[in-house]
């Protein structure tokens, strides 16, 4: 079985959307991941704020990487996000995901900006397959 780091780097190598988002991997451990991205002009909406899909997508990637870091190929069963604060052009946003409890399929992603202000909260439920990452 692959290490959590190798799993995430393997996933990232084939993830063109996460690459387009400019996602940087900050930390990976079994059941944990922290990512960042900087808001570019292409990520803004008609109000010159980050499109809500950007925070959602960063959190979704963080959730996927975290769930898969456990060692089983996993997919999203459901996910939801709650937006707490606006995100502006050139903000650096961070997503930090933890498995809520060992052997749980519930994960929480906290999204915050460079000022350490919480901007969104994402919760996801993973479906773990029987297939190991090899």
N, C-alpha and C positions, 0 to 999 in steps of 0.2 A: 504494500500500500504506500502511496505517496505521502510526503510530509504536508502539513497545511500550507506552507509556503509554495511548494511545488504545485500543489493543486490550484492555488489561486493564480500563480503565474501562468500555468497552462491554460486556465480559463481565460485570463486576460489576453493571452496571445491570439485567441480566436474571436475576441469580443470587440468588433469594430465600433460599436456604439459607445462603449465605455472609453475607448481610445479617443473617439470624437469629442467626448465630454472633457477630455484632458485629465482623466482620473489619475491621481498619483496614489500609490499604495504606501501608507505610512507604517502600518503594523499588521502582522498576521500571526495569530496563534490558533490553536484548536478551539473552535467555538467563539472566536473573536476576530474582528477586522476593523481597521480605521483607514479611511480614504479621504482625499481632498480633491477639489476642483476649483478653478478660478472662473468667475462669470465673465464671459466675453460678450461682445455686441450681438453675436449670432444667437445667444441664449436668451435675449431679452424679448419682451412682448411689446405691445403698443403703448404701454405706460413707461417704457424704458426701465422696467424691473425684470428680474429673472422670471422666466416662464415657470409656472408651477411644476411643469413636467421635468424641469432640470433637477430640482430638489428630490422629486419622487424617483427619478432615474438614478441619481447618485445613491440614494438610500436603497433602492432595489438591487443595485450592483453590490453594495456593501452586504446586504442581507444574503444574496446568493453566494457571495464569496465565503461568508461566515458559515452558512449552513453546509456548504460543500467541504469546508476545511475540516469538518469532523471525520471525513473519510468516505462517506457514501454519496453517490451521485444523488443530488436532491433538486427538486423543482418547487416552485411556488404554488401553494394551494390557494392562499388568499393574502391580500395585503391592503393596508389602508394608511393614509397619512393625514395628519392634522397640522395645518400651517399656523404658525404662531407670530411670525414677524416677516416683514418684506425683505427681499434680497435684491441688492442693487448691483449695477454694473461694476466690475472689478472686485466685488466681494470675493473672499476666499471662503468656501464652505467646506465643512468637514462632516463626515458621517462616521459614527462609531456604533458598531453592532455587537450585541452580546446575546448568547443563547440564554433565555430566561432561567432555565434550570437544566442541569445535566440530563440528557436523554429526552428533553422536551422538544416539541416541534415549534414552540413559540419563541420568536425573536423580537427584540426591540432595537430600533435604530434611532439614536439621538443625532439630530442635525444642528450644527451651530456655525456661527461665522467667526471671522478672524478676531472679533472682540469677545469671543466666548459667550455670545448671546445665543440662547436656544432659538432656532428659527422654525423648526418643525419636529414632529414626532411620528415615526413610522413603526407600524407593527406588522409582522408577517408570520404566516404559518407555513412551514415547510413540509413537503412530502419526501420522505427518505426512501429511495429505491433500495433494492437488495444488491445493487451493483457497487463494488468498491472502486475507488479511483486507483488505477494501475499506471 
